[in-house]
C-alpha cells in the first residue's frame, strides 16, 4: 500500500475535497469494472491507509461494498481493527451495513459525497455511527452523484 500524505498547512475543507477526489478515483475503477460506482478511502493522520471500491459483482458477495474493502485494507495496514484516528471518505452516503461496520471500527469521522435517498443510513438514523464519530456529508456531492446517475442511465439503455 502506498501512502499519500497531505500537506498540513491546508484548511479542512480543502483536505476533505482532496481526499474525496481520491475516493472518486476508486469509484471510477468500479464504474470501469461495471460495478456500482462507489469508492472509499481511509485516511489516518493525513495518510491514505486503505482504499476500496464496490466489488459485489466480481466477488459475488453482497457485503463487498467500497467501505468494507477500505476498512479491511486500513486494518491490515495499521495492524489493528480499530480506526479511532481515521476518517472514512466515501463517494455515496453509506448504507446501514457499512454504517454499522464503521461503528465497530470506532472510526473518528465519516465524510460522504452524495446523499443516498433510498438506502442511506441517515434515513434510519445517524445513531448507527459510534457516538464519538463525526459525520459530514455533501463533499463534492454533484461529482459523486453524477457518476452514479451516469452508471444507472447506461444500464437503462
N, C-alpha and C positions, 0 to 999 in steps of 0.2 A: 504494500500500500504506500503510495507516495503521499507525503504530507504537503499541504499548502498552508502557508502562514500568511495571515492578513496583517497589514501594517497597523500598528497600534495608534497612530495619530489620526485615524478617520473617525467619523461620527457613527453612532449605532445604526442610523438609517442607511447610510452607505454600506456598512458592513452587512446588514440584513439583505440588501439588494444584491450585493456581490455574491453572497452565498446562495441566494435564491437562484441566481443565474447558473450557478454550478448544479443546483438541483434540476433546473430546466434542461441542462445538458444531459443529465441522466434520463429525464422524461423523453427527450428526443431519441435516445437509444431504444426505449420501449416502443416508441412510435415506429421506428425503423424495423423493429422486430415484430410488428403487428400485435403488440401488447397495448393495453390501455395505458396511455402516455402519462404516467405519474412517476416522478423522480424524487429521491430524497438523499440528503447527506446529513451526517452528524459531525458537528464541529465541537472541538474541545480546546479551550484556551487559544482560539484563533487558528487552529489547525484542523483540517479535514481528517477525521479518523475512521469514517465509514461512509459508504455510498451504496446506493441501490436503485433499481427501477423494477417495475412490475415484471414478474416472471411467471404469472399464474398459468398462462397457456403453455409456455415452453416446459415448465416443470410439472404441468398437470396437477397443480397444488393451489387450492383456493386461498391458502394463507401466505402465498409468496408475494405479498404486497411490497411496494418500494420501501416503506418504513421498516418492515420486518427484515428485509435484506440489509438495510443500513444499520439497524440495531445490532444484528448478528456480526456484521463486519466491524462495527465500533467496539463491541465487547471483545472480539478476538484481538483487535489492535491494542486495546487498553489492558487486556488481561483480566477483565472482570465484568460481571453482568450489570453493575450499577453505573449509570451515566450521569451522576449528580452534577458535574461541572460542564455539562454538554448542552448543545442546542440542536434540535432536530429541525431541519429546513425541508419542507415537503411542498410540492407544487399545488396540490389539492388538499383541502381540509381532510384530515384523517377520518377513517371510518371508526365505528365503535371498537372493532377488534384491535386496530392499531393504536387507538387512544388508550385502550386497556393495557396493551403491551408497553406503551410509554409510561403508564402508571408504575408498572413493575420495574422498569429501568430506573425510576426516580429521576428522570431527565429534568434539567433545570428549566428549559424553555422549549416550547413548540411554536414554530413560526411557519405559517402556511400561506400559499398564494391565493388561489381562487376558492371561494366557498363551494361546498358540495351540498346543494339544496336537498337532494333526495336521501343520501346516505351518510352525510357528515355527522360526526359525533355530537356537535353542538345542538343538533335538533333534539337530542335526548337530554343533554345537559353537560355543561362544562365540568361538572364534578367527577367526570370519568378520569380526569387527569389527577396526578398526585397533588395533594394540597399545596406543595411548595413549587409546583410547575407553573411558570408564567406562560400565557398564551397570547400570541399576536397573529392576526390574520390580515389578508389583503396586500401582502407584499408582492409586487409585480402581478397583481391579480389578472389584469387583462391578458398579459402574455401567457400566463399559466392556463387560464380558461380557454384561450383561443386554440391552443394545442389540442385540448380535449374536444372542442367544438369541431375542429377540422377532422379529427380522427373519426368521430361518430358520423359526421356528414359523409365521409368517404365510405363508411360501412353501409350507409343507406342508399348508395348509388346503384 
